[in-house]
Amino acid sequence: MEQNKINGYVLVNSEKFNRAIFGTVGAEGKMTGGVGEGASPEAILAEYDKLGGLILKDGVKMEMGSFYDFENKCPREIAMPAPAAAPMPKAKKAKKAK
């Protein structure tokens, strides 16, 4: 599987990557959304982030909202890439009493 890379970030989900650029088929078969093929790398990262796509930097998962401001519903003027919180450790199974 080919990985999409932009500015050193790996955009893992190819379907969301394509939707970020080209959009989706909407009513009456017209394309809606997407930033277009000529969009800047920053615009593509923001749109991909908006779609909830997994973004990795050096193998580390980036926090959703690093490139898109969900509160203000717009791309961030200055990206704030931050590693996602570490996953919770798996719970150990309780041993059966004998």
C-alpha positions as CSV (number, residue, x, y, z in Angstrom):
1,M,0.0,0.0,0.0
2,E,1.4,3.4,-1.0
3,Q,1.6,5.9,1.8
4,N,0.9,9.6,1.1
5,K,3.5,11.9,2.5
6,I,3.3,15.7,2.9
7,N,5.9,17.9,4.6
8,G,7.3,14.8,6.5
9,Y,3.9,13.7,7.7
10,V,2.4,10.3,6.7
11,L,-1.3,10.4,5.9
12,V,-2.2,6.8,6.5
13,N,-5.8,6.5,5.1
14,S,-5.7,6.7,1.3
15,E,-9.4,7.1,1.0
16,K,-9.5,10.1,3.3
17,F,-6.5,11.5,1.5
18,N,-8.3,11.3,-1.8
19,R,-11.5,12.8,-0.3
20,A,-9.4,15.7,1.2
21,I,-8.2,16.6,-2.3
22,F,-11.0,15.6,-4.6
23,G,-14.1,15.7,-2.4
24,T,-17.0,13.3,-2.6
25,V,-19.9,12.7,-5.0
26,G,-22.9,14.7,-3.8
27,A,-26.4,15.4,-5.0
28,E,-26.9,15.0,-8.8
29,G,-23.5,13.4,-9.1
30,K,-21.6,16.6,-8.5
31,M,-18.3,16.6,-6.6
32,T,-18.4,18.5,-3.3
33,G,-15.7,19.3,-0.8
34,G,-12.0,18.7,-1.3
35,V,-9.3,21.4,-1.6
36,G,-8.3,20.6,-5.2
37,E,-5.2,19.2,-6.8
38,G,-3.4,22.5,-6.8
39,A,-3.9,23.1,-3.0
40,S,-1.0,23.8,-0.8
41,P,0.4,21.0,1.4
42,E,-0.9,22.9,4.5
43,A,-4.4,23.0,3.0
44,I,-4.4,19.3,2.3
45,L,-3.1,18.5,5.8
46,A,-5.9,20.6,7.3
47,E,-8.6,19.0,5.2
48,Y,-7.3,15.5,5.9
49,D,-7.2,16.3,9.6
50,K,-10.8,17.6,9.4
51,L,-11.8,14.3,8.0
52,G,-10.2,12.5,11.0
53,G,-7.5,10.8,9.1
54,L,-4.5,9.3,10.9
55,I,-1.4,11.4,10.6
56,L,2.0,10.1,11.7
57,K,5.3,12.0,12.1
58,D,8.4,9.7,12.5
59,G,6.0,6.9,13.4
60,V,4.2,8.9,16.1
61,K,0.5,9.5,15.9
62,M,-0.4,13.2,15.8
63,E,-3.3,14.6,17.8
64,M,-6.5,15.2,15.8
65,G,-6.9,19.0,15.4
66,S,-3.2,19.7,14.9
67,F,-3.9,21.2,11.5
68,Y,-7.6,21.9,11.6
69,D,-9.3,24.0,14.3
70,F,-12.6,22.2,15.0
71,E,-13.7,24.9,17.5
72,N,-13.5,27.7,14.9
73,K,-14.2,25.4,11.9
74,C,-11.3,26.4,9.8
75,P,-7.7,25.4,9.1
76,R,-5.2,26.5,11.7
77,E,-3.1,29.5,10.6
78,I,-0.2,28.0,12.4
79,A,-0.2,24.2,12.6
80,M,0.1,22.8,16.1
81,P,1.3,19.3,15.6
82,A,1.4,17.4,18.8
83,P,1.8,13.7,19.5
84,A,-1.4,12.0,20.7
85,A,-1.7,10.9,24.3
86,A,-0.1,7.5,24.9
87,P,-2.5,4.6,24.7
88,M,-3.8,3.2,28.0
89,P,-2.0,0.0,29.0
90,K,-3.9,-3.2,28.5
91,A,-5.6,-4.5,31.6
92,K,-4.2,-7.8,33.0
93,K,-6.6,-10.7,33.2
94,A,-7.5,-11.7,36.7
95,K,-6.2,-15.1,37.8
96,K,-8.8,-17.6,38.7
97,A,-8.9,-18.7,42.3
98,K,-8.0,-22.3,43.0
